[in-house]
Amino acid sequence: MKCTQATQLLSQKMERHLSTKEHVSLKLHTAMCPACRRFGEQMEQLRGISKTFVSQPDNNPSATDEKSH
């Protein structure tokens, strides 16, 4: 697996369940490639930050719009 394929799968992993073949290939690649492993860690961190940001009432645009009406 090339790094471009690995980073695509790491991104897709956030949106969908990977097949067993994709999961195993990605695990093998990230075990050997520190750059892709770090990319995956950063994707997870960004996802966590985004969820935290969206879950805060002051940062939810629809909640703010409802309060101002």
C-alpha positions as CSV (number, residue, x, y, z in Angstrom):
1,M,0.0,0.0,0.0
2,K,1.3,3.5,-0.9
3,C,1.0,6.4,1.5
4,T,-1.6,8.1,-0.7
5,Q,-3.8,5.1,-0.4
6,A,-3.2,4.9,3.4
7,T,-4.1,8.5,3.9
8,Q,-7.3,8.1,1.8
9,L,-8.3,5.2,4.0
10,L,-7.5,7.0,7.2
11,S,-9.8,9.8,6.0
12,Q,-12.5,7.4,4.9
13,K,-12.3,5.6,8.2
14,M,-13.8,8.6,9.8
15,E,-16.9,8.3,7.6
16,R,-17.4,4.6,7.1
17,H,-16.5,1.2,8.3
18,L,-13.5,-0.2,6.5
19,S,-13.6,-3.7,5.0
20,T,-11.5,-6.3,6.7
21,K,-9.0,-6.2,3.8
22,E,-8.7,-2.4,4.0
23,H,-8.4,-2.5,7.8
24,V,-5.6,-5.1,7.8
25,S,-3.7,-3.4,5.0
26,L,-4.0,0.0,6.7
27,K,-2.8,-1.5,10.1
28,L,0.2,-3.1,8.4
29,H,1.1,0.1,6.5
30,T,0.8,2.4,9.6
31,A,2.8,-0.1,11.6
32,M,5.7,0.4,9.2
33,C,5.2,4.1,8.2
34,P,5.6,6.7,10.9
35,A,4.3,9.5,8.7
36,C,1.0,7.8,8.0
37,R,0.7,6.7,11.6
38,R,1.1,10.3,12.7
39,F,-1.4,11.4,10.1
40,G,-3.9,8.9,11.5
41,E,-3.3,10.2,15.0
42,Q,-3.8,13.8,13.9
43,M,-7.1,12.8,12.2
44,E,-8.3,11.3,15.4
45,Q,-7.3,14.4,17.4
46,L,-9.1,16.7,15.0
47,R,-12.2,14.6,15.1
48,G,-12.2,14.8,18.9
49,I,-11.7,18.5,18.9
50,S,-14.5,19.0,16.4
51,K,-16.9,16.9,18.4
52,T,-16.0,18.9,21.6
53,F,-16.4,22.2,19.7
54,V,-19.8,21.2,18.2
55,S,-21.1,19.9,21.5
56,Q,-20.6,23.2,23.3
57,P,-23.9,25.2,23.2
58,D,-22.1,28.5,22.5
59,N,-20.6,27.0,19.3
60,N,-23.8,25.6,17.8
61,P,-25.0,28.1,15.1
62,S,-28.5,26.7,15.0
63,A,-28.9,27.1,18.8
64,T,-27.6,30.7,18.6
65,D,-30.1,31.5,15.8
66,E,-33.0,30.2,17.8
67,K,-31.9,32.3,20.9
68,S,-31.8,35.5,18.9
69,H,-35.4,35.1,17.6
